[in-house]
Amino acid sequence: MKIATFNCNSIRKRMPIVLDWLKENKPDVMCLQETKVSDPEFPLQPLQDAGYHVTFRGMKGYNGVATLSLTRPENVVYGFREGPDSEDFRILQTLIGGVQIINTYVPQGFAIDSPKFQYKLGWFKQLRDYFDAHVSPASLAVWLGDLNIAPTEIDLANPKPNKDHPCFHESARATYNETVTGRFIDVYREKYPDTISYTFWDFFAQSFTRNKGWRIDHIMATPALAKLCAEVEVDLAPRRAPSPSDHTVVWARFDV
């Protein structure tokens, strides 16, 4: 099973990139974040024409998640729980081919002295509670998406000037590590413990051409699934494409 994640930063603007990547790479599952479109306006038809079942939840102008799959999901949960959930535009859960896919767009946090940062820390707490109730380390499950955390200094180009950034501050990394430990394995870092590789470069100061980036888009697998990870890659082609997102695609293949 080939599973990919991509913060597309507007599905309508990046549709050519998404369709090209689907055609060339044929993933079984592709998870999108920051779709930035309300549900009635979601561009469903081109993705269906490409052969994908599409599950989505979004809002106008920001946030939004979508999961594309070659086979119809066996189960879908919008948000942290069944029924109405205010977080349904940030977390989308599907069961596909017996693998639990947890697609997330974690809050960025804005600034460490803002209420939005406390909201981010609280969001990770909700995630931990969900995992403990619904995900066993022995199960086949993947948690992926724009997690808005660079876990270690190797995961961003300029760690010292960014020590108070909401995606690298020690308290953000601590709550991230608490969420991961004993539950999930970062399959990219498991395969490449010392490799410098980024998934996000902002649009300013030629950060992509200078490779001044961050690794904040992750594929995390339960220990049972991580053992089955055959390949994982950060694909830079979408970031080099015309009118790119500020993120690129990360994908992994699991022998399930």
Contacts in CASP RR format, 6 or more apart in sequence:
PFRMAT RR
TARGET T0000
AUTHOR 0000-0000-0000
METHOD contacts of the structure
MODEL  1
MKIATFNCNSIRKRMPIVLDWLKENKPDVMCLQETKVSDPEFPLQPLQDA
GYHVTFRGMKGYNGVATLSLTRPENVVYGFREGPDSEDFRILQTLIGGVQ
IINTYVPQGFAIDSPKFQYKLGWFKQLRDYFDAHVSPASLAVWLGDLNIA
PTEIDLANPKPNKDHPCFHESARATYNETVTGRFIDVYREKYPDTISYTF
WDFFAQSFTRNKGWRIDHIMATPALAKLCAEVEVDLAPRRAPSPSDHTVV
WARFDV
1 28 0 8 1.000
1 29 0 8 1.000
1 96 0 8 1.000
1 97 0 8 1.000
1 99 0 8 1.000
1 253 0 8 1.000
1 254 0 8 1.000
1 256 0 8 1.000
2 25 0 8 1.000
2 26 0 8 1.000
2 27 0 8 1.000
2 28 0 8 1.000
2 29 0 8 1.000
2 251 0 8 1.000
2 252 0 8 1.000
2 253 0 8 1.000
3 27 0 8 1.000
3 28 0 8 1.000
3 29 0 8 1.000
3 30 0 8 1.000
3 31 0 8 1.000
3 99 0 8 1.000
3 101 0 8 1.000
3 142 0 8 1.000
3 144 0 8 1.000
3 219 0 8 1.000
3 251 0 8 1.000
3 252 0 8 1.000
3 253 0 8 1.000
3 254 0 8 1.000
4 21 0 8 1.000
4 25 0 8 1.000
4 27 0 8 1.000
4 29 0 8 1.000
4 30 0 8 1.000
4 31 0 8 1.000
4 249 0 8 1.000
4 250 0 8 1.000
4 251 0 8 1.000
4 252 0 8 1.000
5 30 0 8 1.000
5 31 0 8 1.000
5 32 0 8 1.000
5 33 0 8 1.000
5 103 0 8 1.000
5 144 0 8 1.000
5 145 0 8 1.000
5 146 0 8 1.000
5 217 0 8 1.000
5 218 0 8 1.000
5 219 0 8 1.000
5 249 0 8 1.000
5 250 0 8 1.000
5 251 0 8 1.000
6 18 0 8 1.000
6 21 0 8 1.000
6 30 0 8 1.000
6 31 0 8 1.000
6 32 0 8 1.000
6 33 0 8 1.000
6 217 0 8 1.000
6 238 0 8 1.000
6 245 0 8 1.000
6 247 0 8 1.000
6 248 0 8 1.000
6 249 0 8 1.000
6 250 0 8 1.000
7 32 0 8 1.000
7 33 0 8 1.000
7 34 0 8 1.000
7 105 0 8 1.000
7 145 0 8 1.000
7 146 0 8 1.000
7 200 0 8 1.000
7 217 0 8 1.000
7 245 0 8 1.000
7 246 0 8 1.000
7 247 0 8 1.000
8 14 0 8 1.000
8 17 0 8 1.000
8 18 0 8 1.000
8 32 0 8 1.000
8 33 0 8 1.000
8 34 0 8 1.000
8 35 0 8 1.000
8 245 0 8 1.000
8 247 0 8 1.000
9 34 0 8 1.000
9 36 0 8 1.000
9 245 0 8 1.000
9 246 0 8 1.000
9 247 0 8 1.000
10 34 0 8 1.000
10 35 0 8 1.000
10 36 0 8 1.000
10 37 0 8 1.000
10 61 0 8 1.000
10 245 0 8 1.000
11 18 0 8 1.000
11 32 0 8 1.000
11 35 0 8 1.000
11 36 0 8 1.000
11 37 0 8 1.000
11 42 0 8 1.000
11 43 0 8 1.000
11 66 0 8 1.000
12 36 0 8 1.000
12 37 0 8 1.000
12 41 0 8 1.000
12 43 0 8 1.000
13 243 0 8 1.000
14 243 0 8 1.000
14 244 0 8 1.000
14 245 0 8 1.000
15 43 0 8 1.000
15 46 0 8 1.000
16 241 0 8 1.000
16 242 0 8 1.000
16 243 0 8 1.000
17 238 0 8 1.000
17 241 0 8 1.000
17 243 0 8 1.000
17 244 0 8 1.000
17 245 0 8 1.000
18 30 0 8 1.000
18 32 0 8 1.000
18 47 0 8 1.000
19 46 0 8 1.000
19 47 0 8 1.000
19 50 0 8 1.000
20 241 0 8 1.000
21 30 0 8 1.000
21 235 0 8 1.000
21 237 0 8 1.000
21 238 0 8 1.000
21 249 0 8 1.000
22 30 0 8 1.000
22 47 0 8 1.000
22 50 0 8 1.000
22 52 0 8 1.000
22 68 0 8 1.000
23 50 0 8 1.000
25 235 0 8 1.000
25 251 0 8 1.000
27 68 0 8 1.000
27 70 0 8 1.000
27 251 0 8 1.000
28 69 0 8 1.000
28 70 0 8 1.000
28 71 0 8 1.000
28 96 0 8 1.000
29 67 0 8 1.000
29 68 0 8 1.000
29 69 0 8 1.000
29 70 0 8 1.000
29 94 0 8 1.000
29 96 0 8 1.000
29 101 0 8 1.000
30 52 0 8 1.000
30 67 0 8 1.000
30 68 0 8 1.000
30 69 0 8 1.000
31 65 0 8 1.000
31 66 0 8 1.000
31 67 0 8 1.000
31 68 0 8 1.000
31 92 0 8 1.000
31 101 0 8 1.000
31 103 0 8 1.000
31 144 0 8 1.000
31 145 0 8 1.000
32 65 0 8 1.000
32 66 0 8 1.000
32 67 0 8 1.000
32 68 0 8 1.000
32 103 0 8 1.000
33 64 0 8 1.000
33 65 0 8 1.000
33 103 0 8 1.000
33 104 0 8 1.000
33 105 0 8 1.000
33 145 0 8 1.000
33 146 0 8 1.000
34 62 0 8 1.000
34 63 0 8 1.000
34 64 0 8 1.000
34 105 0 8 1.000
34 146 0 8 1.000
35 42 0 8 1.000
35 56 0 8 1.000
35 58 0 8 1.000
35 63 0 8 1.000
35 64 0 8 1.000
35 65 0 8 1.000
35 66 0 8 1.000
36 58 0 8 1.000
36 60 0 8 1.000
36 61 0 8 1.000
36 62 0 8 1.000
36 63 0 8 1.000
36 64 0 8 1.000
37 43 0 8 1.000
37 58 0 8 1.000
37 59 0 8 1.000
37 60 0 8 1.000
37 61 0 8 1.000
37 64 0 8 1.000
38 58 0 8 1.000
38 59 0 8 1.000
38 60 0 8 1.000
39 56 0 8 1.000
39 57 0 8 1.000
39 58 0 8 1.000
41 60 0 8 1.000
42 54 0 8 1.000
42 56 0 8 1.000
42 58 0 8 1.000
42 66 0 8 1.000
44 54 0 8 1.000
44 56 0 8 1.000
47 54 0 8 1.000
47 68 0 8 1.000
48 54 0 8 1.000
51 70 0 8 1.000
52 68 0 8 1.000
52 69 0 8 1.000
52 70 0 8 1.000
53 68 0 8 1.000
53 69 0 8 1.000
53 70 0 8 1.000
53 71 0 8 1.000
53 72 0 8 1.000
53 73 0 8 1.000
54 66 0 8 1.000
54 67 0 8 1.000
54 68 0 8 1.000
55 66 0 8 1.000
55 67 0 8 1.000
55 69 0 8 1.000
55 73 0 8 1.000
55 76 0 8 1.000
55 92 0 8 1.000
55 94 0 8 1.000
56 64 0 8 1.000
56 65 0 8 1.000
56 66 0 8 1.000
56 67 0 8 1.000
56 92 0 8 1.000
57 64 0 8 1.000
57 65 0 8 1.000
57 66 0 8 1.000
57 78 0 8 1.000
57 79 0 8 1.000
57 88 0 8 1.000
57 89 0 8 1.000
57 92 0 8 1.000
58 64 0 8 1.000
58 65 0 8 1.000
58 88 0 8 1.000
58 89 0 8 1.000
59 89 0 8 1.000
63 89 0 8 1.000
63 90 0 8 1.000
63 105 0 8 1.000
64 89 0 8 1.000
64 90 0 8 1.000
64 105 0 8 1.000
65 89 0 8 1.000
65 90 0 8 1.000
65 91 0 8 1.000
65 92 0 8 1.000
65 103 0 8 1.000
65 104 0 8 1.000
65 105 0 8 1.000
66 92 0 8 1.000
66 103 0 8 1.000
67 73 0 8 1.000
67 92 0 8 1.000
67 94 0 8 1.000
67 96 0 8 1.000
67 101 0 8 1.000
67 103 0 8 1.000
69 94 0 8 1.000
69 96 0 8 1.000
69 101 0 8 1.000
71 96 0 8 1.000
71 97 0 8 1.000
73 94 0 8 1.000
73 95 0 8 1.000
73 96 0 8 1.000
74 94 0 8 1.000
74 95 0 8 1.000
74 96 0 8 1.000
74 97 0 8 1.000
74 98 0 8 1.000
75 93 0 8 1.000
75 94 0 8 1.000
75 95 0 8 1.000
76 92 0 8 1.000
76 93 0 8 1.000
76 94 0 8 1.000
76 95 0 8 1.000
77 92 0 8 1.000
77 93 0 8 1.000
77 94 0 8 1.000
78 85 0 8 1.000
78 88 0 8 1.000
78 92 0 8 1.000
78 93 0 8 1.000
79 85 0 8 1.000
79 87 0 8 1.000
79 88 0 8 1.000
79 90 0 8 1.000
79 91 0 8 1.000
79 92 0 8 1.000
79 93 0 8 1.000
80 87 0 8 1.000
80 91 0 8 1.000
80 126 0 8 1.000
80 127 0 8 1.000
80 130 0 8 1.000
87 123 0 8 1.000
87 126 0 8 1.000
89 105 0 8 1.000
90 104 0 8 1.000
90 105 0 8 1.000
90 106 0 8 1.000
90 107 0 8 1.000
90 123 0 8 1.000
91 102 0 8 1.000
91 103 0 8 1.000
91 104 0 8 1.000
91 105 0 8 1.000
91 127 0 8 1.000
92 102 0 8 1.000
92 103 0 8 1.000
92 104 0 8 1.000
93 100 0 8 1.000
93 101 0 8 1.000
93 102 0 8 1.000
93 103 0 8 1.000
94 100 0 8 1.000
94 101 0 8 1.000
94 103 0 8 1.000
95 101 0 8 1.000
97 256 0 8 1.000
98 140 0 8 1.000
98 256 0 8 1.000
99 140 0 8 1.000
99 141 0 8 1.000
99 142 0 8 1.000
99 225 0 8 1.000
99 254 0 8 1.000
99 256 0 8 1.000
100 135 0 8 1.000
100 139 0 8 1.000
100 140 0 8 1.000
100 141 0 8 1.000
100 142 0 8 1.000
101 141 0 8 1.000
101 142 0 8 1.000
101 144 0 8 1.000
102 135 0 8 1.000
102 141 0 8 1.000
102 142 0 8 1.000
102 143 0 8 1.000
102 144 0 8 1.000
103 144 0 8 1.000
103 145 0 8 1.000
104 127 0 8 1.000
104 143 0 8 1.000
104 144 0 8 1.000
104 145 0 8 1.000
104 146 0 8 1.000
104 147 0 8 1.000
105 145 0 8 1.000
105 146 0 8 1.000
106 120 0 8 1.000
106 123 0 8 1.000
106 124 0 8 1.000
106 145 0 8 1.000
106 146 0 8 1.000
106 147 0 8 1.000
106 148 0 8 1.000
106 149 0 8 1.000
107 116 0 8 1.000
107 119 0 8 1.000
107 120 0 8 1.000
107 123 0 8 1.000
107 148 0 8 1.000
108 116 0 8 1.000
108 120 0 8 1.000
108 148 0 8 1.000
108 166 0 8 1.000
108 167 0 8 1.000
109 116 0 8 1.000
109 117 0 8 1.000
109 119 0 8 1.000
109 120 0 8 1.000
109 148 0 8 1.000
109 166 0 8 1.000
109 167 0 8 1.000
110 116 0 8 1.000
110 117 0 8 1.000
110 166 0 8 1.000
111 117 0 8 1.000
111 166 0 8 1.000
112 164 0 8 1.000
112 165 0 8 1.000
112 166 0 8 1.000
112 169 0 8 1.000
112 171 0 8 1.000
112 172 0 8 1.000
116 166 0 8 1.000
117 166 0 8 1.000
117 169 0 8 1.000
117 172 0 8 1.000
120 148 0 8 1.000
120 166 0 8 1.000
120 172 0 8 1.000
121 171 0 8 1.000
121 172 0 8 1.000
121 175 0 8 1.000
122 175 0 8 1.000
124 175 0 8 1.000
124 176 0 8 1.000
124 178 0 8 1.000
124 179 0 8 1.000
125 175 0 8 1.000
127 179 0 8 1.000
128 178 0 8 1.000
128 179 0 8 1.000
128 183 0 8 1.000
131 143 0 8 1.000
131 179 0 8 1.000
131 183 0 8 1.000
131 184 0 8 1.000
132 183 0 8 1.000
135 141 0 8 1.000
135 143 0 8 1.000
135 183 0 8 1.000
135 222 0 8 1.000
136 222 0 8 1.000
137 182 0 8 1.000
137 183 0 8 1.000
137 222 0 8 1.000
137 223 0 8 1.000
137 224 0 8 1.000
138 222 0 8 1.000
138 223 0 8 1.000
138 224 0 8 1.000
139 222 0 8 1.000
139 224 0 8 1.000
139 225 0 8 1.000
140 222 0 8 1.000
140 224 0 8 1.000
140 225 0 8 1.000
140 228 0 8 1.000
140 256 0 8 1.000
141 221 0 8 1.000
141 222 0 8 1.000
141 225 0 8 1.000
142 219 0 8 1.000
142 220 0 8 1.000
142 221 0 8 1.000
142 222 0 8 1.000
142 225 0 8 1.000
142 252 0 8 1.000
142 254 0 8 1.000
143 184 0 8 1.000
143 220 0 8 1.000
143 221 0 8 1.000
144 217 0 8 1.000
144 218 0 8 1.000
144 219 0 8 1.000
144 220 0 8 1.000
144 250 0 8 1.000
145 217 0 8 1.000
145 218 0 8 1.000
145 219 0 8 1.000
146 200 0 8 1.000
146 216 0 8 1.000
146 217 0 8 1.000
146 247 0 8 1.000
147 176 0 8 1.000
147 216 0 8 1.000
147 217 0 8 1.000
147 218 0 8 1.000
147 220 0 8 1.000
148 166 0 8 1.000
148 167 0 8 1.000
148 216 0 8 1.000
149 167 0 8 1.000
149 168 0 8 1.000
149 172 0 8 1.000
149 173 0 8 1.000
149 176 0 8 1.000
149 216 0 8 1.000
149 218 0 8 1.000
150 156 0 8 1.000
150 159 0 8 1.000
150 167 0 8 1.000
150 168 0 8 1.000
150 173 0 8 1.000
150 214 0 8 1.000
150 215 0 8 1.000
150 216 0 8 1.000
151 173 0 8 1.000
151 176 0 8 1.000
151 177 0 8 1.000
151 186 0 8 1.000
151 189 0 8 1.000
151 215 0 8 1.000
152 173 0 8 1.000
153 159 0 8 1.000
154 194 0 8 1.000
154 196 0 8 1.000
155 198 0 8 1.000
155 214 0 8 1.000
155 215 0 8 1.000
155 216 0 8 1.000
156 162 0 8 1.000
156 168 0 8 1.000
156 198 0 8 1.000
156 213 0 8 1.000
156 214 0 8 1.000
156 215 0 8 1.000
157 198 0 8 1.000
157 211 0 8 1.000
157 212 0 8 1.000
157 213 0 8 1.000
157 214 0 8 1.000
158 212 0 8 1.000
159 168 0 8 1.000
162 168 0 8 1.000
163 169 0 8 1.000
163 170 0 8 1.000
166 172 0 8 1.000
167 214 0 8 1.000
167 216 0 8 1.000
180 186 0 8 1.000
180 220 0 8 1.000
182 223 0 8 1.000
183 222 0 8 1.000
184 220 0 8 1.000
184 221 0 8 1.000
184 222 0 8 1.000
184 226 0 8 1.000
185 220 0 8 1.000
185 221 0 8 1.000
185 222 0 8 1.000
185 223 0 8 1.000
185 226 0 8 1.000
186 218 0 8 1.000
186 219 0 8 1.000
186 220 0 8 1.000
187 219 0 8 1.000
187 220 0 8 1.000
187 221 0 8 1.000
187 226 0 8 1.000
187 229 0 8 1.000
187 232 0 8 1.000
187 252 0 8 1.000
188 197 0 8 1.000
188 215 0 8 1.000
188 218 0 8 1.000
188 219 0 8 1.000
188 232 0 8 1.000
188 234 0 8 1.000
188 250 0 8 1.000
188 252 0 8 1.000
190 226 0 8 1.000
190 229 0 8 1.000
191 229 0 8 1.000
191 232 0 8 1.000
192 232 0 8 1.000
197 215 0 8 1.000
197 234 0 8 1.000
198 211 0 8 1.000
198 213 0 8 1.000
198 214 0 8 1.000
198 215 0 8 1.000
198 234 0 8 1.000
199 214 0 8 1.000
199 215 0 8 1.000
199 216 0 8 1.000
199 217 0 8 1.000
199 234 0 8 1.000
199 247 0 8 1.000
199 248 0 8 1.000
199 250 0 8 1.000
200 213 0 8 1.000
200 214 0 8 1.000
200 215 0 8 1.000
200 216 0 8 1.000
200 217 0 8 1.000
200 246 0 8 1.000
200 247 0 8 1.000
200 248 0 8 1.000
201 207 0 8 1.000
201 208 0 8 1.000
201 211 0 8 1.000
201 212 0 8 1.000
201 213 0 8 1.000
201 214 0 8 1.000
201 239 0 8 1.000
201 246 0 8 1.000
202 213 0 8 1.000
202 246 0 8 1.000
203 246 0 8 1.000
205 212 0 8 1.000
207 213 0 8 1.000
208 239 0 8 1.000
215 234 0 8 1.000
217 247 0 8 1.000
217 248 0 8 1.000
217 250 0 8 1.000
218 250 0 8 1.000
219 232 0 8 1.000
219 250 0 8 1.000
219 251 0 8 1.000
219 252 0 8 1.000
221 229 0 8 1.000
221 252 0 8 1.000
221 254 0 8 1.000
225 254 0 8 1.000
225 256 0 8 1.000
228 254 0 8 1.000
228 255 0 8 1.000
228 256 0 8 1.000
229 252 0 8 1.000
229 253 0 8 1.000
229 254 0 8 1.000
230 253 0 8 1.000
230 254 0 8 1.000
230 255 0 8 1.000
231 252 0 8 1.000
231 253 0 8 1.000
232 250 0 8 1.000
232 251 0 8 1.000
232 252 0 8 1.000
232 253 0 8 1.000
233 250 0 8 1.000
233 251 0 8 1.000
233 252 0 8 1.000
234 248 0 8 1.000
234 249 0 8 1.000
234 250 0 8 1.000
235 248 0 8 1.000
235 249 0 8 1.000
235 250 0 8 1.000
235 251 0 8 1.000
236 248 0 8 1.000
237 248 0 8 1.000
237 249 0 8 1.000
238 244 0 8 1.000
238 245 0 8 1.000
238 248 0 8 1.000
238 249 0 8 1.000
239 245 0 8 1.000
239 246 0 8 1.000
239 247 0 8 1.000
239 248 0 8 1.000
END
